[in-house]
């Protein structure tokens, strides 16, 4: 894989600006309207972002628009524990486990995500020759939507309402801001928090943030995680689901997803419903993870999977 210096990247961008076609990941020619790639980098300890950084540099050098979205729940938990506080996770009635973000957790979240983690990733990308620019969902009203003042949870087998949550649901993305940055040659590096409708910064799920961004841009979403994709049997890597193209196959995908993968499949559905061209769930811990995902690795979920069959 070819790597480029900053001067070479600038020269290559100038050359591409004069052409009607761009280069795809494998070096071939593709139409100039090839959709952007949104790369979601996970925040778990088992996810190594190094390969993704080099792939982003490669894609950008070859004329592809890229947006990076990152998580960081592990770092938030570590910081809370260093401060002598325990992170709180809750289970929804539908069985999804997620963070409960109280006021103190939100303070730590704002320090760690757009502060340390976003700055570190932007620094790393810039060191790889990428003109990266960090943004939280608050900046420019990038990610906005209603705030959840309370959440429904299951505790000791009983459904309850838990109040004081500082989280929200992303319903709007400032795509104009991202398109302006992409048009000027930047790679936006996006993280939560989002901006709630009451003007307060609140937490939001990073996978679903990536889904919202991909939908708004009509992009191809690559969700990198610590496994090679979604498995029919969660304990057997040999049962990888590689292509999901029909409603029946998507229903099987939803049934197969367990634990953290449930949110990724949920995010895939939201991305495709919102306008994304494709969603790929793949491993971050392989050589050239983004390029390999685009070439066919991982689980590929197509927009056709959300189109219900119509009886003749």
Long-range contacts (C-beta under 8 A, 24 or more apart in sequence): 1-54, 1-58, 1-288, 1-291, 2-58, 2-61, 3-54, 3-57, 3-58, 3-129, 4-57, 4-61, 4-129, 5-129, 6-129, 8-61, 9-60, 9-61, 9-129, 9-131, 12-61, 12-63, 13-63, 13-185, 16-63, 22-62, 22-63, 22-64, 23-62, 23-63, 23-64, 24-62, 24-64, 25-58, 25-59, 25-62, 25-64, 25-290, 25-291, 25-294, 25-295, 26-291, 26-295, 27-62, 34-64, 35-217, 35-218, 35-219, 35-220, 35-277, 36-64, 36-65, 36-66, 36-67, 36-182, 36-217, 36-218, 36-219, 36-220, 37-64, 37-65, 37-66, 37-67, 37-219, 37-220, 37-221, 37-222, 37-290, 37-294, 38-66, 38-67, 38-68, 38-69, 38-210, 38-213, 38-214, 38-217, 38-219, 38-220, 38-221, 38-222, 38-276, 39-66, 39-67, 39-68, 39-69, 39-222, 39-224, 39-290, 40-69, 40-70, 40-71, 40-206, 40-207, 40-210, 40-221, 40-222, 40-223, 40-224, 41-68, 41-69, 41-70, 41-71, 41-121, 41-224, 41-284, 42-70, 42-71, 42-206, 42-223, 42-224, 42-225, 42-226, 42-284, 43-70, 43-71, 43-72, 43-73, 43-74, 43-75, 43-117, 43-206, 44-71, 44-73, 44-74, 44-225, 44-226, 45-74, 46-226, 46-285, 47-224, 47-225, 47-226, 47-284, 47-285, 48-284, 48-285, 49-121, 49-124, 49-284, 51-284, 51-285, 51-286, 51-287, 51-288, 51-289, 51-290, 52-224, 52-284, 52-289, 52-290, 53-121, 53-124, 53-125, 53-128, 53-130, 54-128, 54-288, 55-288, 55-289, 55-290, 55-291, 56-125, 56-128, 56-130, 56-187, 56-290, 57-125, 57-128, 57-129, 57-130, 58-288, 58-291, 59-290, 59-291, 60-130, 60-131, 60-187, 61-129, 65-182, 66-187, 67-178, 67-182, 67-187, 67-188, 67-189, 67-190, 67-213, 67-217, 67-219, 68-121, 68-125, 68-132, 68-187, 68-188, 68-189, 68-190, 69-189, 69-190, 69-191, 69-206, 69-209, 69-210, 69-213, 70-117, 70-118, 70-121, 70-189, 70-190, 70-191, 70-206, 71-191, 71-206, 71-207, 72-112, 72-113, 72-117, 72-191, 72-206, 73-99, 73-206, 75-112, 75-113, 75-116, 75-117, 76-105, 76-108, 76-109, 76-112, 76-113, 79-108, 79-111, 79-112, 80-105, 80-108, 83-108, 90-151, 90-153, 90-154, 90-155, 90-162, 91-153, 91-154, 92-151, 92-152, 92-153, 92-154, 93-152, 93-153, 93-154, 93-159, 95-262, 96-262, 96-263, 96-266, 97-259, 98-205, 98-263, 99-167, 99-203, 100-151, 100-153, 100-162, 100-165, 101-165, 101-166, 101-167, 101-202, 101-203, 102-164, 102-165, 102-166, 103-164, 103-166, 105-166, 105-203, 106-166, 106-193, 106-201, 106-202, 106-203, 109-192, 109-193, 109-203, 110-193, 110-201, 113-191, 113-192, 113-193, 114-138, 114-191, 114-193, 117-191, 118-189, 118-191, 121-189, 122-189, 125-187, 125-189, 130-187, 131-185, 131-186, 131-187, 132-186, 132-187, 132-188, 132-189, 133-181, 133-186, 133-187, 133-188, 133-189, 134-189, 134-191, 135-177, 135-188, 135-189, 135-190, 135-191, 136-190, 136-191, 136-192, 136-193, 136-201, 137-170, 137-190, 137-191, 137-192, 137-193, 137-194, 137-195, 137-201, 137-204, 137-209, 138-193, 138-194, 138-195, 138-201, 140-174, 140-177, 141-174, 141-195, 142-173, 142-174, 142-177, 142-178, 142-190, 142-195, 143-170, 143-172, 143-173, 143-174, 143-190, 143-192, 143-194, 143-195, 143-204, 143-209, 143-212, 143-213, 144-170, 144-171, 144-172, 144-173, 144-174, 144-194, 144-195, 144-196, 144-197, 145-169, 145-170, 145-171, 145-172, 145-194, 145-196, 145-197, 145-204, 146-171, 146-196, 146-197, 147-196, 147-197, 147-198, 147-200, 147-202, 148-202, 166-200, 166-202, 166-203, 167-202, 167-203, 167-204, 168-194, 168-196, 168-197, 168-202, 168-203, 168-204, 169-204, 170-194, 170-204, 170-208, 170-209, 170-212, 173-212, 173-213, 173-215, 173-216, 175-216, 175-217, 178-213, 178-216, 178-217, 179-217, 205-263, 205-267, 207-263, 207-264, 207-266, 207-267, 208-263, 208-266, 208-267, 208-270, 210-267, 210-271, 211-267, 211-268, 211-270, 211-271, 211-274, 211-276, 211-279, 212-270, 212-271, 212-274, 214-271, 214-274, 214-276, 214-279, 215-270, 215-271, 215-272, 215-273, 215-274, 215-275, 215-276, 216-274, 216-275, 217-275, 217-276, 218-275, 218-276, 218-277, 219-276, 219-277, 220-276, 220-277, 220-278, 220-279, 220-280, 220-294, 221-268, 221-271, 221-276, 221-278, 221-279, 221-280, 222-280, 222-282, 222-290, 222-293, 222-294, 223-264, 223-267, 223-268, 223-279, 223-280, 223-281, 223-282, 224-282, 224-283, 224-284, 224-289, 224-290, 224-293, 225-260, 225-261, 225-264, 225-281, 225-282, 225-283, 225-284, 226-283, 226-284, 226-285, 227-261, 227-283, 228-282, 228-283, 228-286, 228-297, 228-298, 229-281, 229-282, 229-283, 229-297, 229-298, 229-299, 230-256, 230-257, 230-261, 230-264, 230-265, 230-281, 230-299, 231-256, 232-256, 234-258, 234-259, 234-261, 240-298, 240-299, 241-299, 242-296, 242-298, 242-299, 242-300, 243-299, 243-300, 243-302, 244-299, 244-300, 244-301, 244-302, 244-305, 245-302, 245-304, 245-305, 246-304, 246-305, 246-309, 247-305, 247-306, 247-307, 247-308, 247-309, 249-305, 250-301, 250-305, 250-306, 253-299, 253-301, 253-305, 268-301, 269-306, 272-301, 272-302, 272-303, 272-305, 272-306, 273-306, 276-303, 277-303, 278-302, 278-303
